[in-house]
Amino acid sequence: MNKQLVLEDGTVFKGEGFGADVSLSGEVVFNTGMTGYQEILSDPSYCDQIVTLTYPLIGNYGINRDDFESLAPMISGVIVREVEHEPSHWRKQESLHDLLVAKNIPGLAGIDTRMLTRKIRMHGTVRGRICDLTVDTTEVARMLREETPRRDQVARASAKTPYHVPGKGKRVALIDCGMKHGILQSLIERHCDVIVVPYNTPAEDILRLRADGVLVSNGPGDPTDIPETIETIKALLGKLPLFGICLGHQLLALACGATTSKLSFGHRGSNHPVRQLASGQIEITSQNHGYTVDVHSLMETNLEVTHVDVNDGTIEGLTHKSASAFSIQYHPEAAPGPHDAGYLFDEFLQLMVQHVETRREEVERICQSAQM
Ligand SMILES: NC(=O)CC[C@H](N)C(=O)O
């Protein structure tokens, strides 16, 4: 044993280090997915978090060039029960260890991940640090309790300047709060013409793009940390069809006057059941969020709940009663799946088509009344 995880309450888990030989702190969370470690560690929503993977063997199919959700992982560490250093898969290019070394991210193997997960489930997420066995753990725990966590994750994860991904279909302005590439991919598959813009782009600049709709992406941190994006959404509401995913969902709710709060240990995994209220149908979804929209705060808003989490009853989807806007807390772009929720991208497309038709009808009506 040569590395340890120290938690802010003083608990210590000793294990074997892998990946980069560095010490990093972060919020310790767990993900229950059996596969998808490459997508998880490269999902910018995990920025500044140390992720415990509850599936007991990780790394066995390696890392490939295609499955990254972003090119620069922002995760603070990976914790596993057992890591495989000799992966076997026809698509693999390198091992998990090699990737973590290259990206300067520490890994910790050989600890009781079930015990750690049960602790987080009972007491909520905690701050922790992966470090050498030689350091004074009481000192590390004190430092973890006293340091103020950063709140600039979205600014670090978002694109710094706009860029265009041309397509022949509907034009989507994609507000990048720390976007997973899967979202872009899902729009490209539907032939969209996508302009990705930074999280703090003002509404006027977005309107100037003459987009057919706006998608607000997933992203890290607390949604209340980015009032700029909330203001942009407020100004766009009713002018263009709007679709919010995960952080984007929380931001739409805040823009409409609702509130959000932190869940005790969040939802992170790839088999979370969600009920669609209109049909009663259950979708199996991929989730990764630590915050939720407060149900009682919806009373004062024009929002309606469309989807609910079957496990804990929290809100998973919202729609606006008058504006063309809807959002979901989970991931329709999920990779490696499940794909039950992919229809939501088609609904967004449908909303953009309807919006264009309504506008055309409006223009015709104005022209006709002008002739009279
Ligand atoms: N995946 C996301 O977009 C996460 C949203 C937000 N950072 C949360 O933890 O709730």
The ligand as a Tripos MOL2 file, in Angstrom:
@<TRIPOS>MOLECULE
LIG
   10     9     1     0     0
SMALL
NO_CHARGES

@<TRIPOS>ATOM
      1 N1        -24.4700   16.6070  -15.0410 N.am      1 LIG1
      2 C1        -24.8080   17.8320  -14.6830 C.2       1 LIG1
      3 O1        -25.0960   18.7030  -15.5020 O.2       1 LIG1
      4 C2        -24.7640   18.1330  -13.2130 C.3       1 LIG1
      5 C3        -25.4540   19.3880  -12.8010 C.3       1 LIG1
      6 C4        -24.9790   19.9250  -11.4450 C.3       1 LIG1
      7 N2        -23.5970   20.2180  -11.4700 N.3       1 LIG1
      8 C5        -25.3110   18.9160  -10.3610 C.2       1 LIG1
      9 O2        -24.4380   18.2870   -9.8230 O.co2     1 LIG1
     10 O3        -26.4590   18.7550  -10.0150 O.co2     1 LIG1
@<TRIPOS>BOND
     1     1     2 1
     2     2     3 2
     3     2     4 1
     4     4     5 1
     5     5     6 1
     6     6     7 1
     7     6     8 1
     8     8     9 2
     9     8    10 1
@<TRIPOS>SUBSTRUCTURE
     1 LIG1         1 GROUP 0 **** ****
